Amino acid sequence: MRSTLRSTAAAIVAIAALALAGCAASAAESTESDETATTTGDWPRVIEHDAGTTEIAEQPLVIVSTSVSLTGSLLAIDAPLAASAATSVNPLTDDQGFFTQWADVAAERGVEVLYPNLELDLEAIELYEPDLIIGSTIGGDSTLEAYEQLSEIAPTVMLNYGAAPWTELTEILGEATGLEANAAAVVETFDAYVADQAAEIEVPDGDSALITYQGADGIGLFMPESPQGAILADLGFEYLEVPTELASQTRADASFFTAENTPVVLEDVQTLFAIPVGGDPTEAIIADPLLANQPAIANDELYIVPVTSFRLDYYSATLLVDYLVEQFGA
């Protein structure tokens, strides 16, 4: 098998960390060069979000994030983020529990750990005396059940990061923080970068697909409409038309298939991408008798994308594009 098939999750994380400095610089340059990047806009303003409606009296100067999944987008728009919840330390994070794709940016800006291991700590939040709290309604970092308590501390905006692309979330956060120009600059910078890089790629023929491999439990298959699928499409890849009628579960961003149905689902896929959420799945996929004869596997067209691709923000989306250009660049 080619060297791309033997990459490990640890190596991917290391590459992501090395590439991060360039990504962060790009975002910073795009916002700092815009004279209107920190306009205050009209206040107070009302933000409609996934937990209700919140009035924000004036532009926030101290923000805390209870969602480690949304922290990257706050950093990308240069929001005045004082602290963020941290998850447990794992291959996706640094030694504090911050995601590797933006951990260096957080350190440079002095962002502190709000509380560790996603264990909600209302007292810790109060100590920061925030003007705005950002949280999520889904996932392991959801604080939806504490929405009312959080709202008593400060205006609180909660987003479902599984139901909208990172670009849309970035724009919503821009509105909530008064940094609309920053948010627009981040999205425009990324879109322009993707368009430029698409010209550098020799796209392989046939359908492509992006999965998480779950062994005996089958696969999670990202939908064409997912942020990950959209990046592949924008770079010129033909994405598989997902047979959702065979799925055991379907969401807006992904569908899930049993091991028995997986060969049928992937039978026309010529280029297969996998996210190593539990470690590099290459050997397990190749050894899986249900997958070994699939076209992508038989023809050595299996690629292990950066582990950071699982949850996209400006930083991890840029790393995914960089990886694809590295593999398929003309």
Buried (B, 14 or more C-beta within 10 A) or exposed (E): EEEBBEBBBEBBBEBBBEBBEEBBEBBBEBBEEBEEBBEEEEEEBEBEBBBEEBEBEEBBEBBBBBBBBBBBBBBBBBBBBBBBBBBEBEBBBBEBBBBBBBBBBBEEBEBBBBBBEBEBEBEBBEEBEBBBBBBBBBBEBBBBEBBEEBBEBBBBBBBBBBBBBBBBBBBBBBBBBBBBBBBBBBBEBBEEBBEEBBEEBEBBEBBBBBBBBBEEEBBBBBBBBBBBBBBBBBBBBBBBEBBEEBBEEBEEBBBBBBBEBBBEBBEBBBBBBBBBBBEBBBEBBBEBEBBEEBBBBEEEBBBBBBBBBBBBBBBBBBBBBBBBBEBBEE
